[in-house]
Amino acid sequence: MGRFIVGIAGASGAPYTKRVLQGLLSGGHEVKCVISDAGRRVLEVEERILLTGNTETDKPDLLAWLQLPQHAEQLEMLHHKNVAASIASGSYPADGMVVVPCSGGTLAKIAHGVSSGLLERAADVCLKERRKLILVTRETPLSLIHLRNMTAVTEAGAIVLPGSPGFYHQPNSVQDLVDMIAGRILAHLGIDTTMSKEWTGPEPTLYAEQD
Ligand SMILES: Cc1cc2nc3c(=O)[nH]c(=O)nc-3n(C[C@H](O)[C@H](O)[C@H](O)COP(=O)(O)O)c2cc1C
């Protein structure tokens, strides 16, 4: 089973966070989770989950939100100010990291190597160790600064995977849209999942109606 790092920054997109964590933990993988202060604030606004920054008490609260209390052994919560944590070192053998969601601020820090907190440091380590780093950015519209920072992280080896789902797979619910993005994130981490469906082309009848 793999060892993955999940960073949660202060952008909109908590449903993506939830599904990615559910996919990793229910798949039997180990997860190190680090949340920025703004990330906790957004979780509170979007999901009504109140995390205090105390990693001991935040862990059961996060697992309860995920509806996966039985997966406690696989999850370690790390404080974002704890720059001495395992994931701050390249010697920790992470199989990959995803920042979901990734704010414009955290994108900027990663793009410029500003490792002021554990989340950005762990991302910096992934880049220097040539490990997979996925940034699920969420902002619209994008400024030239955002675009340049996205270019910089891409040139450094990260994958920018915006939280912007498509509609061609006939979604029936918001959950379908969330799962499309979460499934793509997990696939990029090398995890086999049925969360997002493979596109096999449009139904033949659609063409017939146009003739
Ligand atoms: C409810 C809420 C939603 C936000 N949504 C976004 C967003 O979608 N994208 C973004 O870049 N910033 C967003 N922000 C602003 C960031 O949280 C803010 O810039 C913060 O300083 C980022 O800190 P971090 O990068 O350390 O997490 C949001 C803030 C709040 C409170």
The ligand as a MOL file (V3000), in Angstrom:
LIG
                    3D

  0  0  0     0  0            999 V3000
M  V30 BEGIN CTAB
M  V30 COUNTS 31 33 0 0 0
M  V30 BEGIN ATOM
M  V30 1 C -14.6430 30.4770 2.5250 0
M  V30 2 C -13.3690 30.8660 1.8230 0
M  V30 3 C -13.1780 30.4740 0.5260 0
M  V30 4 C -12.0050 30.8150 -0.1540 0
M  V30 5 N -11.8530 30.3880 -1.4420 0
M  V30 6 C -10.6670 30.6070 -2.0690 0
M  V30 7 C -10.4380 30.0380 -3.3590 0
M  V30 8 O -11.2900 29.3540 -3.9370 0
M  V30 9 N -9.2280 30.2320 -3.9230 0
M  V30 10 C -8.2200 30.9460 -3.3030 0
M  V30 11 O -7.1340 31.0610 -3.8730 0
M  V30 12 N -8.4420 31.5260 -2.0840 0
M  V30 13 C -9.6200 31.3660 -1.4440 0
M  V30 14 N -9.8350 31.8960 -0.1950 0
M  V30 15 C -8.8150 32.8180 0.3630 0
M  V30 16 C -7.6550 32.0610 1.0210 0
M  V30 17 O -8.1470 31.2260 2.0380 0
M  V30 18 C -6.6410 33.0650 1.5980 0
M  V30 19 O -5.9730 33.7270 0.5370 0
M  V30 20 C -5.6580 32.4070 2.5130 0
M  V30 21 O -4.7280 33.3710 2.9860 0
M  V30 22 C -4.8770 31.2640 1.8590 0
M  V30 23 O -4.0230 30.7150 2.8300 0
M  V30 24 P -3.2850 29.3210 2.5830 0
M  V30 25 O -2.7700 29.3630 1.1990 0
M  V30 26 O -2.2040 29.3230 3.6270 0
M  V30 27 O -4.2530 28.2360 2.8450 0
M  V30 28 C -10.9970 31.5770 0.5030 0
M  V30 29 C -11.1950 31.9450 1.8390 0
M  V30 30 C -12.3520 31.5880 2.4850 0
M  V30 31 C -12.5180 31.9710 3.9340 0
M  V30 END ATOM
M  V30 BEGIN BOND
M  V30 1 1 1 2
M  V30 2 1 2 3
M  V30 3 2 2 30
M  V30 4 2 3 4
M  V30 5 1 4 5
M  V30 6 1 4 28
M  V30 7 2 5 6
M  V30 8 1 6 7
M  V30 9 1 6 13
M  V30 10 2 7 8
M  V30 11 1 7 9
M  V30 12 1 9 10
M  V30 13 2 10 11
M  V30 14 1 10 12
M  V30 15 2 12 13
M  V30 16 1 13 14
M  V30 17 1 14 15
M  V30 18 1 14 28
M  V30 19 1 15 16
M  V30 20 1 16 17
M  V30 21 1 16 18
M  V30 22 1 18 19
M  V30 23 1 18 20
M  V30 24 1 20 21
M  V30 25 1 20 22
M  V30 26 1 22 23
M  V30 27 1 23 24
M  V30 28 2 24 25
M  V30 29 1 24 26
M  V30 30 1 24 27
M  V30 31 2 28 29
M  V30 32 1 29 30
M  V30 33 1 30 31
M  V30 END BOND
M  V30 END CTAB
M  END
